């Protein structure tokens, strides 16, 4: 039987690189290959590559401050990219499309936590991520609509916050990446503390990017077409995550200071993984301590080589 041709957008990003380790034969695209916010670019991609399967990881992403300052950019780029990729997948009879969303698509506040998949439309996303959250939510709406109208078997996965050795460790870093970098810099310069945004009280779920990559691969290998949340059951405060990271990076001596003049973001957005567990009963995500420790060990070596 002929092997499916799999194309991964955002292939040079954190999840793309994690996926490449376990799915080396797929085609991994970056923004240098095609402009996916352009209809011409998307049409050309489908014409050139003729994929059977599209794993859509590409997105315009950034930190909380960038989201607040550039709401139109985050909305427009993501809506264009998502809309065009799904529509052209349908036009080209792509067998399966997997869209990767984010838990910031969920309402800012709900009555009951963790949030199950069916509460998605029970309120707007958090104000600090409003445009990005709505743009990613639109992808869920479009995939569901496409399946209903055209009989496609497209799906979306909604992961919690991610981290890993392939994250960005500079400007616009995700929280855990920025945290690891701060700890490393503090250790390198013999500082006594690290300073973090907000109050440290918001709650978060964090998953290693390798875990999400494994779920994506299993959906393809095991013919799973359901849409569901992908997360861990660990839901802890920003302060507790920072303390776990200090231990994992052998820096328990460092003090943590919070700058409450900076925004906290959404207080909690933990999602239920009951649906995921019913599909993958044997799935065991990486514990946060071990994931951060492994990530830091890899990065330490890389940062030493850069010096």
N, C-alpha and C positions, 0 to 999 in steps of 0.2 A: 504494500500500500504506500502511495506517495506521501511523503512527509509534508505537513502543512507549512506554508511559508508564513512566518510570524514576524510582524513589524512592531517594534517598540518605540513609541514617541518618548521624548525626554530620556533617551537611552544613556545620556552622559551624566544624569543626575544620580542622587543617592540610591533610589530604589532600582533604577535602571542598571547600575553597576552591581547591585546585589543580585539582580535577576540574571545578569550575564554570567555569573559564576555557576549557576545551575541550569541555564538555558543558553549555552554558548552559540548555538546555531541560528538564533534569531537575528534579525537585522535591527541594529540599535541606532536610532537617529538622534541627532542633536539639532540645535537651532541653526547650525552652519549648513545643514543639508537642505532643509526646506523651510520657508516661512509659513508656518501653520496658522498664522492669523490672516493669511491672504487666500482667497478662493483659488487664485491661480497656482499658488504654492501647494495647496492641498490637492487640487486636481492633478497636478504634475506628479506628486508623490504616489497617488493611487495608480496613475497611468504607468509610471516607471517600475514600481515594485510589485504591483498586482498581489497584494497580501491575501491570505486566507483568514488570518487572525490579526487583529490590531489590539495591542495593549497600550492604552493611552495614559501615559504618565506625565506628559508635558503639561506645564502650567506656569503662569506668571505668579511667582511666590516671593514673599519677603517678610520682614519682621513687622511687629505691631505698629511701630512709628511710620514705616513706609506705607503700610496699608491705610493709616489715618491720613497721611499727606497726599496719597495718589489714588484716591478711590476710583476715579474714572478710568485710569490706566489699568487697574486690576480687573475692573468689571469688563471693559471692552476687549482687552486681549484674551481673557479667558472665555468669554462668551463666543467670540469669533472662532477661536481655536476649537472649542468643544462642538459648536453647532456644525461647523464645516466638516470636521472629521467624522462625526456620526452620519451626517447626511450623505457624504460621499461614500462612506462604507456601505450604506444601503444601496446607493446607485450602482456600486461596483459588485454587489452581491457578496460582500465579505461575510464569511460563515459565522464568525463570532467577533464581538467587540467587547472589550473589558475596559470600562472607564474607572479611573481611580479618583475618588473624591476626597473629602476631608470632613472630620466631625464638626468643623466650623459651619457646615451647612445647616446644622440643627438650630432650633430656637434658642434665643438667649436665655430664657427661663421657662421651665415647665414645672408641673406639679409633682411629678414623680421621676426619680433617678434610680438607676441609670436609664438613659433614653433608648427605647426600642425603635426599630425602623419605622413604625407606623405613626410616630409623633412628628415626623419631619416637617409637616406643614402647619403645625399648631402655633406658629409665631415666627417673627422675623429673626434672622441671625443677629449675633451680638453687634452693637454699634462699632466697636473697634475693628471688626473684620467684615463689616456689612457688605460691601461691594464684592469682595472675594467670595464670601460665603454664599451670596445669592447667585453669583456666576456659576459656582460649582453645584449649587442646588439645581440650577437650570439644566445641568447635564443629566441629573437623575430624572427630571421631568421629561426631557427629550428622549432618553433611552426607553423609559416606560411607554411613552407615546408611540415611539417607533415600533416597539414590540406589539402594541395593541393594533395599530393601523396596518402594519405591513407584515406581521407575523415573524419578525426577526427574533433571534434568541440572544439579544445583547444583554449585558449585565453591568452593574457597577458595584464596586467594593468601597466601603467607607472606613478608612483607617483612622485610628487616633493619632496623636502626635508621634512623630517618628524621630529616630536618631540612628547614628551609625558612623563608621569610619569614612564613608563617602560623602558625608554632609559637607556643607559649606562652613568653613571656620574663619570667615572674615566678616565683611559687611553683610547685613541682612541674614545672619545666622538664625537657625532655629534655637530654641531655648537650651536644650542639652548640649548642642555643639558650642554655643556661646559660653555656657557654663564650664565645659571642659577646657576651653581655650583660656578663660579667665583664671581657672585654677592653675593651669600650666604656667601662665605668665607670672602669677603670684609666686609660685614655687621657684621659678627661674630667677626672679629678682628679689627673693627673700622678703616679700611683703608679709604683713600680718593678717590681712583680711581681703575679702572680695566684696564688691558692691553689686547688688542685683536690683533690677527695676521692681517697683511696687512694694507691696506689704509682705509678700511671701505666703499669703493665705489661700489664694486660688488653688483648686484641686485639678490634677491632670493625670491622664493615662498616657504612658509612653511605651512605644513598642520599637524593637530593633528592626531596621529595614530588612534584614535577612528573613525575619518571620513573615513579613508581608509578601516578600518575594516567593517564599515557599507556598503560601496560600494561593497566590496567583498561578503558580505552576501546577498545583494540585487541582485547581479548578479546570485547567485545560486537560491535564492527564486523566482526570476522573469524570470528565463531562459534567461538571457542575455549572449550572446556568443561573442559579439564584443570585439575588442581590442582597448583601448583608453587611453588617458592621464587622470590622476586623480590629480587635483591640486586646488588651490584657485586662485582667480583673483588678490589677493594682491601680488604685486611684488615690494619689497622695498629694499633699500640699507642695507648693513650689519650695518652701523652706525644707521640707523633708527630703525632696528630691535633691536639693543642694547638699544636704548632710550625707545622703547616700553617695553622692558624687565625690564629696571630700574623702570619704572612707575608701571608695573605689580607686581614687587617684592618689592614695597614700598621702593625704594632705589634711588629716583631721585636726591639725594644729591651727589651721586658718579659721578666722572668725568670719561670720557672714553679716554684712550690713545691708539694709534695704533702703533704697531711695524712694520714699513714698510720694515724691513729687512726680514720679513717672507712673503711667497707667498700669493697672493690674491686668486689664483685659477681662474676659468672661470669667465669672467666679468658678463655675463648674460646667463641664460639658461631657461628662462620662457617659459612655454608651453601653448598652447591653450587648453581650456576645452570646446570648442563648441560641439565636438562630445559627451562628457560626459553629457553636459547640454541638448542635444537633446534626450538622453536616460532617464536621471533622471532630469526632469524639475523642480522638487520640492526640489532638493538637495541644502542645505545651509550649507557650511562649517563653522567650529568654527572660529571666529575672533581671530587673533593672540594675541591681548591683553588678551582676556578672556581665551584662551587656556594656555598661559604662566602663568597667575595668578592662574588658577586651578591647573596646574602642580606643581607650586611652593608651593601652600598651602598643597598639599598632601605630597610633599617631605619634607617640613619643619617639619611636624609631624614625619616622618620616621627618619630624621636626628637627631631630638631631642631624639628619643628613642634609637638611637645608642650610644649617648654620655654617 
